[in-house]
Amino acid sequence: MKKSVLLGVATIAGLAAGVAAAGTADDVKARGKLNCGVATGVPGFASPDANGEWQGFDVAVCRAVAAAVLDDPSAVEFIPTTGKTRFTALASGEIDMLARNTTWTFSRDVDLKFEFVGINYYDGQGFMVPKALGVSSAKELDGATVCIQTGTTTELNLADFFRINNMSYEPVPIETNAEAQQQYLAGACDVYTTDASGLAATRATFENAGDHVILPEIISKEPLGPLVRHGDHEWGDVVRWTLNALIAAEELGVTSANIDEMAAGTDNPEVNRLLGSEGTLGEMLGLDATWAQRAIKVGGNYGEVFAKNIGEETPIGLARGLNAQWTDGGLMYAPPFR
């Protein structure tokens, strides 16, 4: 078992090192399309709508990058990946970036040779149970059967939590969120555990959502964000600063409604540098002066993207919490555009 795991890690790292030798930004421009890895279907984050068009919080990052690089937010091939397949898809070059509720960890960054370009959602692992189970705390789950996605950080977190609390559990392995939902609703497991945002997204699709509760315990830190292959720094900069542009735009008051007016020039030099009316930030990225304008126009600033896809007025119903701007008591903070 240990040998096969080590071989898998070595294979992914080797693939990543080989593909990173090429310039992804040039490849994307030459292809005229961004290949973006997403989840197989998590409502609010990444899922096709009734017309087959991909929508969601993570999808918005892909479209913003496509707009910045290709001047076309629709020039994206969305490639669904599971917890098991996502890293091989990125390392092999099948996808140019991964925007799939993936946790930034030491081993993924260092050992698998990937580069996380930032955090677009601060999360933590939680538990969902049927109300009829009569449980109000995760510490009452001794002996429970637990649906858990394989190839994710939730596996180790779950084992640690039950061990620390001297409890036992029976894992029910699943590969996709859709499979987890099916198994959970069919009673194949007492509990579904994943990131709390994923639990909220899943519960929102239930016919009787009120019959299920998300327990209060958050048992881990799950900083989620897009990632690229290690070593391709120019491409990493493009994806990183596109995400930062969305976050900074909210702090600086740039919205989808006023961006055209503000792009003409303001009294704030940082806004001007962000939107390209002064300075040469686009040139430094290998892009034109209005790259950030295009990225922001796709779905608005970070706050607008959050509110539209997963905010309190959506079926997902997530509060900003840690994902509020640093000026509002949250952790969202973009480095300065200068």
Disulfide bonds with the S-S distance in Angstrom:
Cys36-Cys62 2.11
Cys147-Cys189 2.09
